[in-house]
């Protein structure tokens, strides 16, 4: 019994000594991850939290999330919300979409905080130096806008070769617009399609254009193209109404709700953005500089609303239908 007593005392003394010298720590590292959404929802963050949990980052245990959202496309509002997050001493800032990520990069750089963007365009806007080595304090999962609009235009012409004149409306000055428009121009030229651009400052300006179009004798549009950006959701119903009224297809938006759906779109799975983002976050939290981690791109797939196509009198072959990951009929 005497031997056991001294043995136990020795173990206690060793443990205390380890605590004093710092060899054993009673303080577990708790990471703080900031998340900012300029889209007015947090669905993509909900997926991301779940993916992080799979990697061992459990909310309330070893990670905390500081989340801010806004549905106002307003730079001052973005800066306010992002600064609120950064002032919480986060280890990393996750941001989406494009305009929010550009501001996040600037503000986080001033505080030495790395940024991971999701659903952001990387072309022609200075967000990254290159996809292979984004540079500075940032990396992420890009939105492949140029590829999506190009493939969408090619596919609708494959379905309806008589298309000759396309209209694309977009919010003037939005940072993801130039790369998508450039891609559309190149593809339209290859297909001998006349592309008319309609840059607007607000949904109201688009509605006014539609009213004036109704007065025109020469109806010069036989395809409407949505591109990614705030305007797309704001004019969705009006643009689809325009499409139906003049019996012309729209591409770039697909929904089960036919009043909000075009014929087809190319897109990416929202959940896949989070699946791709989580391992990158893990690398950053483990000390790899964000700017050294290559930007990744989600899988692109085709969605078709067969009912909308049928109502427009379009005949889609079984071969094309079989290519769709999502087929609504």
C-alpha positions in Angstrom: 0.0 0.0 0.0 2.9 2.4 0.8 4.4 1.8 -2.7 1.0 2.6 -4.4 0.6 5.8 -2.4 4.0 7.1 -3.4 3.4 5.9 -7.0 0.2 7.9 -7.2 1.8 11.0 -5.7 4.6 10.8 -8.3 2.0 10.6 -11.1 0.2 13.7 -9.7 3.5 15.7 -9.4 4.5 14.8 -13.0 1.1 15.9 -14.3 1.3 19.2 -12.4 4.8 19.7 -13.7 3.6 19.1 -17.3 0.9 21.7 -16.9 3.3 24.3 -15.5 5.8 23.8 -18.4 3.0 23.9 -21.0 3.5 20.3 -22.2 -0.1 19.5 -21.4 -2.7 22.1 -22.2 -6.2 22.3 -20.8 -7.2 24.9 -23.4 -8.5 23.3 -26.6 -8.2 25.4 -29.8 -11.6 26.8 -30.8 -11.6 28.1 -34.4 -13.8 31.0 -35.3 -15.0 31.1 -38.9 -16.8 34.1 -40.3 -19.4 33.8 -43.0 -21.0 36.5 -45.1 -23.8 36.2 -47.6 -24.8 39.0 -49.9 -27.6 36.8 -51.4 -30.0 37.1 -48.4 -29.9 33.4 -47.5 -27.5 31.0 -45.7 -28.4 27.7 -47.5 -24.8 27.3 -48.8 -23.5 27.9 -45.3 -25.7 25.2 -43.8 -24.2 22.7 -46.2 -20.8 24.0 -45.4 -21.2 23.6 -41.6 -22.3 20.0 -42.2 -19.3 19.3 -44.4 -16.9 20.8 -41.8 -18.5 18.6 -39.2 -17.5 15.6 -41.3 -13.9 16.8 -41.2 -14.0 17.0 -37.4 -15.0 20.7 -36.9 -18.0 20.4 -34.6 -19.9 23.6 -33.8 -19.9 24.2 -30.1 -16.9 22.0 -29.6 -13.9 23.2 -31.6 -15.4 25.7 -34.0 -17.7 28.7 -33.8 -19.4 30.5 -36.7 -20.0 34.2 -37.0 -22.6 34.7 -39.7 -24.0 37.9 -41.3 -26.3 38.2 -44.2 -28.0 40.9 -46.3 -30.2 41.0 -49.3 -29.2 44.5 -50.2 -26.9 44.8 -53.1 -25.1 47.8 -51.5 -21.4 48.3 -50.9 -21.8 50.2 -47.7 -24.0 47.5 -46.2 -21.5 44.9 -47.3 -18.7 46.7 -45.7 -20.6 47.2 -42.5 -21.5 43.5 -42.2 -18.1 42.2 -43.2 -16.4 44.5 -40.7 -18.7 43.2 -38.0 -17.4 39.7 -38.7 -13.8 40.7 -38.9 -14.0 42.5 -35.5 -15.0 39.2 -33.9 -11.4 38.0 -34.4 -12.2 35.2 -36.8 -9.5 32.9 -38.2 -11.1 32.8 -41.6 -13.8 34.6 -43.6 -16.0 32.8 -46.0 -17.8 35.1 -48.5 -20.2 35.0 -51.4 -21.1 36.0 -54.1 -18.6 38.0 -56.3 -19.1 41.6 -55.2 -19.1 40.6 -51.5 -15.9 38.5 -52.1 -14.1 41.4 -53.6 -14.9 43.6 -50.6 -14.1 40.8 -48.2 -10.7 40.4 -49.8 -9.9 44.1 -49.3 -11.1 44.4 -45.7 -9.7 41.1 -44.5 -6.3 41.8 -46.0 -6.0 44.9 -43.8 -6.4 42.6 -40.8 -4.3 39.7 -42.1 -7.3 37.3 -42.2 -7.6 34.7 -45.1 -10.7 34.6 -47.3 -12.4 31.8 -49.0 -14.9 32.7 -51.6 -17.8 30.6 -52.8 -20.0 31.1 -55.9 -17.8 34.0 -57.1 -16.6 34.9 -60.6 -12.8 35.1 -60.9 -12.4 36.4 -64.4 -11.6 40.1 -65.3 -12.3 41.5 -61.9 -9.0 41.2 -59.9 -10.4 38.7 -57.3 -7.4 36.3 -57.9 -4.1 36.4 -59.8 -4.7 33.0 -61.3 -6.7 29.9 -60.7 -3.6 27.9 -60.0 -2.1 30.4 -57.5 -4.7 33.0 -56.5 -2.2 35.0 -54.4 -2.5 37.3 -51.4 -5.0 36.2 -48.8 -7.6 34.5 -50.9 -8.8 31.3 -52.6 -12.1 29.5 -53.1 -14.7 27.8 -55.3 -15.4 29.8 -58.4 -18.7 30.2 -60.2 -18.0 29.1 -63.8 -20.2 31.7 -65.4 -18.5 32.0 -68.8 -18.7 28.3 -69.4 -22.3 28.1 -68.3 -23.6 30.8 -70.6 -21.6 29.5 -73.5 -22.8 25.9 -73.2 -26.4 27.1 -72.7 -26.4 29.1 -75.9 -24.9 26.2 -77.9 -27.4 23.8 -76.5 -30.5 25.9 -77.3 -29.3 26.4 -80.8 -28.8 22.7 -81.1 -32.4 22.3 -80.1 -33.7 25.2 -82.2 -31.3 26.0 -85.1 -33.5 28.8 -86.4 -32.5 31.1 -83.5 -30.8 34.2 -84.9 -31.2 37.1 -82.5 -30.6 36.9 -78.8 -31.2 39.4 -76.0 -29.3 39.5 -72.7 -30.2 41.9 -69.9 -27.9 42.5 -67.0 -27.1 44.9 -64.1 -24.6 47.4 -65.4 -21.4 47.5 -63.4 -21.8 44.2 -61.6 -18.4 42.5 -61.4 -19.4 39.0 -62.7 -21.0 40.5 -65.8 -18.0 41.3 -68.2 -16.7 37.7 -68.3 -20.1 36.3 -69.0 -20.9 38.8 -71.7 -17.5 38.3 -73.4 -18.2 34.5 -73.4 -21.6 35.1 -74.9 -20.2 37.3 -77.6 -17.6 34.8 -78.6 -20.1 32.0 -78.7 -22.8 34.0 -80.5 -20.3 35.0 -83.1 -19.3 31.3 -83.7 -23.0 30.5 -84.1 -23.8 33.5 -86.3 -26.2 34.9 -83.8 -26.8 38.6 -83.3 -26.5 39.4 -79.6 -28.3 42.5 -78.3 -27.1 43.7 -74.9 -29.5 45.5 -72.5 -27.5 46.9 -69.6 -29.9 48.4 -66.9 -29.6 50.0 -63.5 -32.7 48.5 -62.0 -35.6 46.0 -62.6 -37.9 49.0 -63.4 -35.7 50.0 -66.3 -36.0 46.4 -67.7 -39.8 46.6 -67.3 -39.9 49.9 -69.2 -37.9 48.3 -72.0 -40.4 45.5 -72.2 -43.3 48.0 -72.5 -41.6 49.8 -75.3 -40.8 46.5 -77.0 -44.5 45.8 -77.2 -45.0 49.0 -79.2 -42.4 48.0 -81.8 -43.4 46.6 -85.1 -40.1 44.8 -85.6 -39.9 42.1 -82.9 -36.2 41.5 -83.1 -35.7 39.0 -80.3 -36.1 35.2 -80.6 -34.1 34.2 -77.5 -33.8 35.6 -74.1 -30.6 34.9 -72.1 -30.3 35.2 -68.3 -26.8 35.6 -66.8 -25.8 35.3 -63.2 -26.2 38.4 -61.1 -28.7 40.2 -58.9 -30.9 41.3 -61.8 -31.7 37.7 -62.8 -33.8 36.9 -59.8 -35.3 40.4 -59.8 -36.6 40.3 -63.3 -37.2 36.5 -63.5 -41.0 36.5 -63.6 -41.2 39.5 -65.9 -38.6 38.0 -68.4 -40.3 34.6 -68.4 -43.6 36.4 -69.1 -41.9 38.2 -72.0 -40.7 34.9 -73.3 -44.2 33.3 -73.2 -45.9 36.3 -74.7 -43.7 36.3 -77.8 -43.2 32.5 -77.9 -39.5 32.7 -77.6 -37.3 30.4 -75.5 -35.4 31.7 -72.4 -32.2 30.1 -71.1 -30.3 30.5 -67.9 -33.1 29.8 -65.4 -34.9 26.5 -64.7 -37.6 25.9 -62.1 -40.5 23.5 -61.5 -42.6 26.7 -61.4 -43.2 27.4 -65.0 -43.8 31.1 -64.4 -40.2 31.3 -63.3 -38.6 28.8 -65.7 -36.8 29.0 -69.0 -36.2 26.0 -71.3 -32.8 25.0 -70.0 -29.7 26.1 -68.1 -26.3 24.9 -67.2 -25.4 25.1 -63.5 -23.7 23.6 -60.5 -25.0 21.9 -57.4 -25.1 24.2 -54.4 -24.0 21.5 -52.1 -21.0 20.7 -54.2 -19.7 24.2 -53.6 -19.6 23.3 -49.9 -18.1 19.9 -50.5 -15.3 21.5 -52.3 -14.8 24.4 -49.9 -14.6 22.4 -46.6 -11.2 20.7 -47.4 -9.8 24.1 -48.4 -10.8 25.6 -45.1 -9.2 22.7 -43.3 -5.9 23.4 -45.1 -6.0 27.1 -44.3 -6.8 26.4 -40.6 -3.8 24.1 -40.6 -1.4 26.8 -41.8 -1.4 26.6 -45.6 -1.5 30.2 -47.0 -4.8 30.7 -48.8 -3.1 32.4 -51.8 -1.1 29.2 -52.4 -4.2 26.9 -52.6 -5.6 26.5 -56.2 -9.1 27.7 -56.9 -11.5 24.9 -57.7 -14.5 24.7 -60.0 -17.7 22.6 -59.4 -19.1 20.2 -61.9 -21.3 21.7 -64.6 -24.5 20.0 -65.6 -27.6 20.5 -67.8 -31.1 21.1 -66.5 -34.2 21.1 -68.8 -37.8 22.0 -68.2 -39.5 19.8 -70.8 -42.9 21.3 -70.1 -41.8 24.8 -70.9 -40.1 23.6 -74.1 -43.2 21.7 -75.2 -45.4 24.8 -74.6 -43.1 26.8 -76.9 -43.3 24.1 -79.6 -39.7 23.0 -79.2 -38.8 19.4 -80.1 -36.0 18.1 -77.8 -34.5 14.9 -78.9 -34.1 11.9 -76.6 -30.4 12.2 -77.0 -30.4 15.8 -75.5 -32.9 14.8 -72.8 -30.6 12.0 -71.7 -27.8 14.6 -71.2 -29.8 16.4 -68.5 -29.0 15.8 -64.9 -32.3 17.5 -64.0 -35.3 16.9 -66.2 -38.6 18.5 -65.3 -41.6 17.0 -67.1 
